[in-house]
Amino acid sequence: MKGAVFKDQILSDRERKNLDILEVIRRYGPVTRTEVSRITKYNIVTVSNYVNNYIKKDLVIEKGLDISSGGRKPTLVELNSRNCFVIGIDIGPEYIIAALTDLSLNMITKVKKPRPSDSMEEVISKSIELIYEVIERGQVEAKKIRGLGLGLSGIIDAKAGTVRDTDPKRGKTAASYISIKNLIEREFGIPTFVGNDATVAAFGEKRIGLDAEIENVLYMFSDVGCGIIIKGEIYAGAGGSAGEVQLNFENAGEELTRELGLFRPGSINLGIVQAAQEAVKTGRQTLIKELCQDDLAKIDVPMVVEAARQNDEAAIEILEKAGLNLGVRIAYLINLFNPEIVIIGGGMELAGDLILEPIKRMVRRLAFEEPASMVKIIPSRLGENSVCLGAASLVIREIFIHA
C-alpha cells in the first residue's frame, strides 16, 4: 500500500514465527526460552535457534539466570532496549505529539506542540521540528533509530496515496501522504509508515493496554473515527479508510441532515465545548463561566469535566447528552462487529464515568442482548499517547517480522 503501515500481509512461516516469538519476549521478558516455547507452542529447538539469531543481530540480549526447579538454571532473554529505537508521531486535529520508544515500547521521551492551523506543508515542517527535538531530548544516536510511524487525522486513500482532512475549518484539504512519507525519509534516512490516527490508536491499545488474548476491539476516537481490530489484526479496509463513523453531509440537504442527525459528528470533542460555550453565552448558571473567566475560547473538555465533578448541573447535562449520542453509534457498531472491548478515547476518556455511564446505558437500551452482554466498554489506557505509541507499535511489528 505504497508505504502505508497497514498493508495486507500474508506472512511467510519464518515471518510469523519472528513476530510470535519476539512479541512474547516483548510482552513477558525477561523470559526463558522454555517459557517462550510454551506460550508460542513452537518446539524448544525452533525457539532456541530463532532467539540465538536475534542475539547475533543485537535485537535480544541474555540477562541472568532464572530460578531452577532442578538441574541447570535457564537463561533469561529480553529485548535489547539500548540498541534499537523507533519514533511514533501523532498529527492530530489539535496537537502534534512525537514519542521516542525502545523495542519494548517503553517511552523514552515525548514532545507535544499545538498543530499549525495553516497548510499541510506547515504541519509537516512542525512535525520534522518535533522529530529533531525528541531525538535530542532522548540522547539517542540517530543510527539506532530503526523506523518512524505516523498517525494522521483524516481519510486515507491508499490507492491515490492521499489523506483528506475532514475539518471544515481547515477547508477539508487533501494532501499526499506519499510526499509526507518521502520527505521524512529523506530528512532522517529511516523507513516511515503512515496510517489513520484512530486505526493506529486501536493497535496501540491492543498491543500495550490489553491482554494478549483479546482479539476483537473497537477504539472510538471521539465520534469522528473508529479503529477496528478483528482477530488480533488491524482492519483498515480496501483503501485504508475503514472506521469513519460519520456520514458525508456535504450534499445531503437540510431534510436528510435533520433526519440523520445522530450520524453527524459533534466534532473532535463530541460537541461538548460548543455546548458549554452556548450555556455560558445564554447566561445559564454554571461553574464553567467562572472557570473560563468569561473567555469562551478557554473552554475545553477538561474544564467541563472539572465543573461536572463539582456537581455543576449544566456540565453534567452536557456530558450526559454527549455520552448518550455516542452510545447510539457504539450500540450499532457492537451489533455489527460483536467486539470483546470498546475503548473510549480521543480525549473523552478524561470524563470517566461521567461519559461512560450514559454510553453504557444507551448500549443496554439499543444493542442486542447477546453482543451487549459480552462487551466491555472502557476508557483508553494510553490517553493522549494512544496514537504516537500505536504508530511506534506498528513500526516495531515490521521490525519483528523482518528480524
C-alpha positions as CSV (number, residue, x, y, z in Angstrom):
1,M,0.0,0.0,0.0
2,K,2.7,2.4,-1.1
3,G,4.3,2.6,2.3
4,A,1.2,2.8,4.4
5,V,1.7,1.0,7.7
6,F,-1.4,-1.1,7.4
7,K,-0.6,-3.3,4.4
8,D,-2.3,-6.6,3.8
9,Q,0.5,-9.1,4.5
10,I,0.4,-12.8,4.0
11,L,3.3,-13.7,6.3
12,S,5.7,-16.5,5.5
13,D,6.3,-19.2,8.1
14,R,9.5,-17.5,9.2
15,E,7.9,-14.0,9.4
16,R,5.1,-15.4,11.5
17,K,7.5,-17.2,13.9
18,N,9.6,-14.0,14.1
19,L,6.5,-12.0,15.1
20,D,5.2,-14.5,17.6
21,I,8.5,-15.2,19.4
22,L,9.6,-11.5,19.6
23,E,6.2,-10.4,20.7
24,V,6.3,-12.9,23.6
25,I,9.7,-11.6,24.6
26,R,8.5,-8.0,24.4
27,R,5.4,-8.7,26.4
28,Y,6.8,-11.1,29.1
29,G,10.6,-10.5,29.1
30,P,12.9,-11.3,30.8
31,V,11.7,-14.7,30.0
32,T,13.3,-18.2,29.4
33,R,13.4,-19.9,26.0
34,T,11.3,-22.7,27.6
35,E,8.5,-20.2,28.5
36,V,8.6,-18.7,25.0
37,S,8.2,-22.2,23.6
38,R,5.2,-22.9,26.0
39,I,3.4,-19.7,25.1
40,T,4.0,-19.8,21.3
41,K,3.6,-23.6,21.1
42,Y,6.8,-23.8,18.9
43,N,9.2,-26.5,19.9
44,I,12.2,-25.6,22.1
45,V,14.8,-26.2,19.4
46,T,13.0,-23.9,17.0
47,V,12.7,-21.2,19.6
48,S,16.4,-21.5,20.6
49,N,17.5,-21.2,17.0
50,Y,15.4,-18.1,16.4
51,V,16.5,-16.5,19.7
52,N,20.1,-17.2,19.0
53,N,19.7,-15.4,15.7
54,Y,18.1,-12.4,17.4
55,I,21.0,-12.2,19.8
56,K,23.5,-12.1,16.9
57,K,21.5,-9.2,15.4
58,D,21.5,-7.4,18.8
59,L,17.7,-7.4,18.9
60,V,17.7,-9.7,22.0
61,I,20.2,-10.0,24.9
62,E,20.6,-12.6,27.6
63,K,20.1,-11.4,31.1
64,G,21.0,-13.5,34.2
65,L,19.5,-16.8,35.2
66,D,16.0,-17.9,36.2
67,I,15.3,-20.0,39.3
68,S,15.8,-23.7,38.6
69,S,13.4,-26.4,39.6
70,G,16.4,-28.8,39.5
71,G,19.4,-29.1,37.2
72,R,21.0,-26.3,35.2
73,K,19.5,-22.8,35.7
74,P,17.8,-21.5,32.5
75,T,19.0,-18.2,30.9
76,L,16.6,-15.3,30.7
77,V,16.3,-13.3,27.5
78,E,14.8,-9.8,26.8
79,L,14.7,-7.2,24.0
80,N,17.8,-5.1,23.7
81,S,16.5,-1.7,24.9
82,R,19.8,0.0,24.3
83,N,20.3,-0.8,20.6
84,C,17.1,-0.1,18.8
85,F,14.6,2.7,19.0
86,V,11.5,3.9,17.0
87,I,9.6,7.2,16.8
88,G,5.8,7.5,16.7
89,I,4.1,10.7,15.6
90,D,0.5,11.8,16.1
91,I,-0.6,14.5,13.7
92,G,-4.0,15.1,15.3
93,P,-6.7,17.7,14.8
94,E,-5.4,19.9,17.6
95,Y,-1.9,18.8,18.5
96,I,1.2,17.1,17.2
97,I,2.9,14.6,19.5
98,A,6.2,12.9,18.9
99,A,7.4,10.0,21.1
100,L,10.7,8.1,21.2
101,T,10.4,4.5,22.4
102,D,12.6,1.4,22.7
103,L,11.7,-2.0,21.3
104,S,9.7,-2.9,24.4
105,L,7.5,0.3,23.8
106,N,8.9,2.0,26.9
107,M,8.6,5.7,26.2
108,I,12.0,7.4,26.4
109,T,10.7,11.0,25.8
110,K,7.8,12.8,24.3
111,V,7.2,16.3,22.8
112,K,3.8,17.9,22.3
113,K,3.0,21.1,20.4
114,P,-0.2,22.7,19.0
115,R,-0.9,21.8,15.4
116,P,-0.4,24.8,13.0
117,S,-3.7,26.0,11.5
118,D,-2.1,26.6,8.1
119,S,-1.3,24.2,5.2
120,M,-0.2,20.6,5.5
121,E,3.3,21.9,4.5
122,E,3.4,23.9,7.7
123,V,2.1,20.9,9.7
124,I,4.9,18.6,8.2
125,S,7.5,21.3,8.9
126,K,6.4,21.4,12.5
127,S,6.4,17.6,12.7
128,I,10.0,17.5,11.5
129,E,11.0,20.0,14.2
130,L,9.4,17.8,16.8
131,I,11.3,14.7,15.5
132,Y,14.6,16.5,15.8
133,E,13.6,17.7,19.3
134,V,12.5,14.3,20.5
135,I,15.8,12.7,19.3
136,E,17.8,15.4,21.0
137,R,15.9,15.0,24.3
138,G,16.2,11.3,24.1
139,Q,20.0,11.5,23.7
140,V,19.9,8.6,21.2
141,E,22.3,8.1,18.3
142,A,20.4,8.6,15.0
143,K,21.7,5.3,13.6
144,K,19.9,3.4,16.3
145,I,16.5,4.7,15.3
146,R,15.1,2.0,13.1
147,G,11.8,3.5,11.8
148,L,9.1,6.1,12.2
149,G,5.3,5.6,12.3
150,L,2.9,8.5,11.6
151,G,-0.8,8.6,12.6
152,L,-2.7,11.2,10.6
153,S,-6.2,12.6,11.3
154,G,-8.3,12.4,8.1
155,I,-9.4,9.9,5.5
156,I,-6.7,7.7,4.0
157,D,-6.9,6.8,0.3
158,A,-4.1,4.2,-0.2
159,K,-4.7,3.8,-3.9
160,A,-4.3,7.6,-4.5
161,G,-1.7,8.0,-1.7
162,T,-3.6,10.8,-0.1
163,V,-5.1,11.8,3.2
164,R,-8.0,14.2,3.3
165,D,-8.6,16.5,6.2
166,T,-12.3,16.4,7.3
167,D,-12.2,19.5,9.4
168,P,-14.3,22.2,7.6
169,K,-12.3,25.0,9.4
170,R,-9.2,23.9,7.5
171,G,-11.0,23.6,4.2
172,K,-11.2,19.8,4.0
173,T,-8.0,19.8,2.0
174,A,-6.3,16.7,0.6
175,A,-2.5,16.1,0.8
176,S,-0.2,13.4,-0.5
177,Y,0.9,11.1,2.4
178,I,3.4,9.6,-0.1
179,S,5.0,13.0,-0.2
180,I,4.9,13.3,3.6
181,K,6.5,9.8,3.9
182,N,9.2,10.5,1.3
183,L,10.0,13.9,2.8
184,I,10.6,12.5,6.3
185,E,12.5,9.5,4.9
186,R,14.8,11.9,3.0
187,E,15.3,14.1,6.0
188,F,16.1,11.3,8.5
189,G,17.1,8.3,6.4
190,I,14.8,5.9,8.2
191,P,11.7,3.9,6.9
192,T,8.5,5.8,7.5
193,F,5.0,4.4,7.6
194,V,1.6,6.3,7.5
195,G,-1.9,5.4,8.7
196,N,-5.1,6.9,10.0
197,D,-4.9,8.1,13.7
198,A,-7.9,6.1,15.0
199,T,-6.6,2.8,13.4
200,V,-3.1,3.4,14.8
201,A,-4.5,4.2,18.2
202,A,-6.6,0.9,18.2
203,F,-3.4,-1.1,17.6
204,G,-1.5,0.8,20.3
205,E,-4.2,0.0,22.8
206,K,-4.3,-3.6,21.7
207,R,-0.6,-4.0,21.8
208,I,0.1,-2.2,25.1
209,G,-3.1,-1.8,27.1
210,L,-4.9,-5.1,26.7
211,D,-4.4,-8.8,27.4
212,A,-2.8,-10.7,24.5
213,E,-5.9,-13.0,24.4
214,I,-8.3,-10.2,23.4
215,E,-8.7,-10.2,19.7
216,N,-11.7,-8.1,18.7
217,V,-11.5,-4.5,19.6
218,L,-13.1,-1.1,18.6
219,Y,-11.4,2.1,19.5
220,M,-13.7,5.2,19.4
221,F,-11.8,8.3,18.6
222,S,-14.4,10.7,20.0
223,D,-17.2,10.3,17.4
224,V,-15.2,11.1,14.3
225,G,-13.3,7.9,13.8
226,C,-13.2,4.2,14.9
227,G,-10.1,1.9,14.9
228,I,-11.0,-1.7,14.2
229,I,-9.1,-4.8,15.3
230,I,-10.5,-8.2,14.1
231,K,-8.9,-11.5,15.2
232,G,-5.9,-9.6,16.5
233,E,-5.2,-7.8,13.2
234,I,-5.9,-4.2,12.1
235,Y,-8.8,-3.9,9.7
236,A,-8.2,-0.8,7.5
237,G,-10.4,-1.7,4.5
238,A,-9.8,-1.7,0.8
239,G,-8.2,1.7,0.8
240,G,-7.2,2.3,4.4
241,S,-10.2,4.5,5.3
242,A,-12.3,2.0,7.3
243,G,-13.6,3.2,10.6
244,E,-15.2,6.6,9.6
245,V,-18.3,6.5,11.7
246,Q,-19.7,9.9,10.4
247,L,-21.6,10.4,7.2
248,N,-20.8,12.9,4.5
249,F,-23.4,15.6,4.8
250,E,-21.9,18.0,2.2
251,N,-24.6,17.1,-0.4
252,A,-27.2,15.6,2.0
253,G,-29.6,18.6,2.0
254,E,-31.4,20.1,5.0
255,E,-34.1,17.5,5.4
256,L,-31.8,14.4,5.3
257,T,-29.3,16.2,7.6
258,R,-32.0,16.6,10.1
259,E,-33.2,13.0,9.8
260,L,-29.8,11.6,10.2
261,G,-28.6,13.9,12.9
262,L,-27.1,11.2,15.1
263,F,-24.6,10.3,12.4
264,R,-23.4,13.9,12.1
265,P,-20.1,14.3,14.1
266,G,-20.2,16.5,17.2
267,S,-16.6,17.5,16.4
268,I,-13.4,16.1,18.0
269,N,-14.9,16.8,21.4
270,L,-18.4,15.4,20.8
271,G,-19.8,19.0,20.7
272,I,-19.0,19.3,24.5
273,V,-17.1,22.5,24.1
274,Q,-19.7,24.1,21.8
275,A,-22.5,23.2,24.2
276,A,-20.5,24.6,27.2
277,Q,-19.9,27.9,25.3
278,E,-23.6,28.1,24.5
279,A,-24.5,27.6,28.1
280,V,-22.2,30.4,29.2
281,K,-23.3,32.7,26.3
282,T,-27.0,32.3,27.1
283,G,-26.5,33.2,30.8
284,R,-27.1,29.8,32.3
285,Q,-26.0,29.4,35.9
286,T,-22.8,27.3,35.6
287,L,-19.4,26.9,37.2
288,I,-18.0,26.8,33.6
289,K,-18.4,30.6,33.4
290,E,-16.2,31.1,36.5
291,L,-13.6,28.5,35.4
292,C,-13.2,30.1,31.9
293,Q,-13.2,33.6,33.4
294,D,-15.7,34.8,30.8
295,D,-13.4,33.8,28.0
296,L,-15.3,31.3,25.8
297,A,-12.1,30.5,23.9
298,K,-10.6,29.0,27.1
299,I,-13.3,26.4,27.5
300,D,-12.2,22.8,26.8
301,V,-13.3,19.3,27.7
302,P,-11.1,19.1,31.0
303,M,-12.8,22.3,32.2
304,V,-16.3,20.9,31.6
305,V,-15.3,17.7,33.3
306,E,-13.9,19.6,36.3
307,A,-17.2,21.5,36.6
308,A,-19.2,18.3,36.4
309,R,-17.1,16.7,39.2
310,Q,-18.1,19.7,41.3
311,N,-21.7,18.8,40.7
312,D,-22.4,21.6,38.2
313,E,-25.8,20.8,36.7
314,A,-25.1,22.2,33.2
315,A,-21.8,20.4,32.9
316,I,-23.3,17.1,33.9
317,E,-26.1,17.5,31.4
318,I,-23.6,18.3,28.6
319,L,-21.5,15.2,29.3
320,E,-24.7,13.1,29.7
321,K,-26.0,14.2,26.3
322,A,-22.7,13.6,24.6
323,G,-22.4,10.2,26.1
324,L,-25.9,9.2,25.0
325,N,-25.3,10.4,21.4
326,L,-22.0,8.5,21.2
327,G,-23.8,5.5,22.8
328,V,-26.1,5.3,19.8
329,R,-23.2,4.8,17.4
330,I,-21.4,2.4,19.7
331,A,-24.6,0.3,20.1
332,Y,-24.8,0.0,16.3
333,L,-21.1,-0.9,16.0
334,I,-21.4,-3.5,18.7
335,N,-24.3,-5.2,16.8
336,L,-22.2,-5.1,13.6
337,F,-18.8,-6.2,15.0
338,N,-19.6,-8.1,18.2
339,P,-16.3,-6.9,19.9
340,E,-14.9,-8.0,23.2
341,I,-13.8,-4.5,24.1
342,V,-14.9,-1.0,23.1
343,I,-12.3,1.7,24.1
344,I,-13.4,5.3,24.5
345,G,-10.5,7.7,23.5
346,G,-9.8,10.9,21.6
347,G,-9.8,12.8,24.9
348,M,-13.2,11.6,26.0
349,E,-11.6,9.2,28.5
350,L,-10.9,12.2,30.7
351,A,-14.6,12.3,31.7
352,G,-14.5,8.8,33.2
353,D,-17.9,7.5,34.4
354,L,-19.5,10.9,33.6
355,I,-19.5,9.9,30.0
356,L,-19.1,6.1,30.2
357,E,-22.3,5.5,32.2
358,P,-24.6,7.2,29.6
359,I,-22.8,5.3,26.8
360,K,-23.3,2.0,28.6
361,R,-27.0,2.9,29.3
362,M,-27.6,3.6,25.7
363,V,-25.8,0.4,24.6
364,R,-28.0,-1.7,27.0
365,R,-31.0,0.0,25.5
366,L,-30.2,-0.3,21.8
367,A,-27.8,-3.1,21.2
368,F,-29.0,-6.7,21.1
369,E,-28.7,-8.6,24.4
370,E,-26.1,-11.2,23.2
371,P,-23.4,-8.8,21.9
372,A,-24.1,-6.2,24.6
373,S,-23.7,-8.8,27.4
374,M,-20.2,-9.8,26.0
375,V,-18.7,-6.4,25.5
376,K,-16.8,-4.3,28.0
377,I,-16.7,-0.5,27.5
378,I,-13.6,1.0,29.0
379,P,-11.6,4.3,28.9
380,S,-8.4,4.5,26.9
381,R,-5.5,3.3,29.0
382,L,-2.9,5.2,26.8
383,G,-4.8,8.5,26.8
384,E,-3.3,11.2,24.6
385,N,-0.3,8.8,23.9
386,S,-2.5,6.2,22.1
387,V,-1.7,7.4,18.5
388,C,2.0,8.0,18.9
389,L,2.6,4.8,20.8
390,G,0.3,2.9,18.3
391,A,2.4,4.3,15.4
392,A,5.6,3.1,17.2
393,S,3.9,-0.3,17.8
394,L,3.3,-0.8,14.1
395,V,6.9,0.1,13.2
396,I,8.1,-2.4,15.8
397,R,5.8,-5.0,14.3
398,E,7.5,-4.5,10.9
399,I,10.9,-4.8,12.6
400,F,9.9,-8.1,14.3
401,I,8.5,-9.6,11.1
402,H,11.7,-8.9,9.2
403,A,14.2,-9.8,12.0
